Amino acid sequence: MNMLNIKINNKEIKVAKGTSILNAAKEVGINIPNLCYHPDQEVKANCRVCVVEVHGAKTLQASCATEVKEGMVIRTNTQKVRQARKVVIELLLANHDMDCTSCKKNNQCGLQEIAANIGVRESRFENVLEKQEIDTSSPAIERDPNKCIRCGRCIQMCTEVQGLAILDYVGRGGLVDIKPAFGMYLNNTACVACGQCSVVCPVAAITEKEDIEQVWEAINNPNKTVIVQTAPAVRVSLGEEFGMEPGKIVTGKLVASLRALGFDKIFDTDFTADLTIIEEGHELLKRLNEGGTLPMLTSCSPGWINFIEQYYPNLLPHLSSCKSPQQMFGALVKGYYAEKIGKSPEDIFSVSIMPCTAKKFEAKREEMSIDGKNFDVDVVLTTRELAKMLRQAGVDFNMIEEEKYDAPFGLSSGAGVIFGATGGVMEAALRTVYEVVTGKTLENLDFKAVRGLEGIKEAKIDLDGTIVKVAIVHSLSKAKKIMELIKEGKADYSFIEIMCCPGGCIGGGGQPFGGTDELRIKRINAIYEADKELPIRKSHENPAVNKLYKEFLIEPLGEKSHHLLHTKYVDRKK
Amino acid sequence: MLVKEALDKYGKTPDKLIGAMLAYQKSTLCNYLTEEDIKEFAKETKIPESRIYSIASFYSLLSMKERGKYIVMVCYDVPCYINGSVNVVNELEKILEIKMGQTTTDKLFTIEYSSCLGCCDKAPALQIGATLYGNLTPEKISSILSTYRGKKDE
């Protein structure tokens, strides 16, 4: 590699050619403040916070957009630099709703943090913000233009990674805004509610719709039995909210802290992930044997469901009829468990903790309720909202001692856990389908080909002479590619796992702010570690699932399953 | 002209888009792009709707507001300002009975500010279509406007 000699703040170092000043500075322990820069995105260089002094250059240089050159002498902290950064931040604040104490991202805001760090003490410019309406039309995400700093991270995420381009710049110069075409409400656009924009937003311009108060009310209502389920991906990310190393597995602390908040029963969505594998696996075998529509597509990810319903409704027959694990769980809680504990469904309040914003939308689908009013899942909280609740309640997450999930829906297999990572549903399905079809025991449970962050992955499995070809896709720009292949009849796969968010659910739109690929890999590694630690690693060996079939569901794809665990997806083309 | 015709003439690639949008806009009765037009451009070019809207909102030559047949663009830059562009605007507003940015009720004229027209030697100046009028005084405005009043379609 071509190495260059440079000097940053009087320290001489060698860095690789092509490195930006911003990243070179990191190597000598200097964090240059920045707002629009994002390690996984194209350099935008529009916030101008990251300026530095380069010897010989007439003006200050944006360190994110300037590559190092041989012999470059850089100073990141001169009086001139500090003054310039202050002016930039003051100008941003002059067009910003500075209601920090009541802001949803108080203490988690990039702008606030930089203003504090560089010591902004006065605002020399008059505030010129013209207040605009906050868009609360979506059941999943909220857009507050009064907080927006026009960095453009959300646009890149929505356009490049998700391929949707719901948001773009509107107007010019000082009057520019970021919003949907024609200034439409989000709910009227073809937004899929994935919330990826909220993950990369450095301020509070896009956030999840907050539903915390409803949960507090239910917990404090003596007539309600409050049941909570936790998605696989939450256990490998919640720790980040409390200063833990990314990729730390906090399952036991998660359970204990939910109990501390006052939930009556703490269950695991992994249980219904196992159930999904049984139902979806049998659906796949049925399609393979009876000549059904192939390739079959997974239906766990509500952002992806929104995508196919709105963009490719003609391909809906490919979609598995299975509900997502969250909704299977909700249906079981109100349609089975309630009776088992001698309660009526109205007395049950069902909460789910998800890494996802689109789950909020999914839970409000009319068909996901008993009668259009009593929903199977009453409230969905994101990982971020749960962290907020814990802070509100003063739960010391680092201190709290680990606890175990409750029976019977707290028992799950490693196959259920890996649902949280891209390729996980496929791997879980292969573990079960192989053994069901061949009657043999699988020697090696790790299907390495389906793991990792590559956009489109492929694998083949030999089911006693029948070769089944599968594919795994994450992020919607990649899903679009696969859908075009299917449309043209060129997708010779039997089964495709599609996840809306980059990296799968561990990279979901409800996960802690500031997600990067580096972080996603750490969370994914933790997911597979959690899988390895479990005594049961195949869904069909989960004794609680088997008991449920014996006592209640009778058989996969049976009449009860049809009623509670399967659904119909609809054409919602916009 | 249809959106499709404009795109057939100019090409459907992103680099040809602005030309096609301008040509199409010129052919419309009220000199602007409707929501349907923008959706049509998006559909035909496969460029996202939000991007087409973004472009239309960025360039002052493109409008999403109904405008008159003739756009009277008055230079807003310093040399024209010093030489009395304010008086020109006042006279335009008086004769046309509208304010800056508005359109006459007969849908014939819209007055807009423009950035430098590149003829500071003739300040103050305005432009209608491809024709430039310089060294303006309020007295000249009325006759300039009247040349457009009875004008047949070119």
Interface residues (C-beta under 8 A of the other chain):
Chain A: T159 L164 A165 I166 L167 D168 Y169 V170 G171 R172 P180 A181 F182
Chain B: E35 I38 P48 E49 S50 R51 I52 Y53 S54 S57 F58
